[in-house]
Amino acid sequence: MTQDQFAARLSMKGLENFDQMVVAKIEGQHRSLFDFELVVIAEVLDTSLTELTPSPSKLRPDLADLQDGRR
């Protein structure tokens, strides 16, 4: 699925401000997601939230870098 196709599907599910550029920023880790956006993304990808989010054991070592914007 292309970024344009993904953005179109997200838009049809209610995330009207999503376009190819927003998808690219998310993929490039230049834009964060709100919890409600993540729910819609999981729905569009036909997967669960747990599949899209790291486990606590994976997240914990990276937390300081994430908070400081280094990742």
Helices and strands as residue ranges (DSSP letters): H 3-12, H 20-27, H 35-44, H 49-52, H 56-67
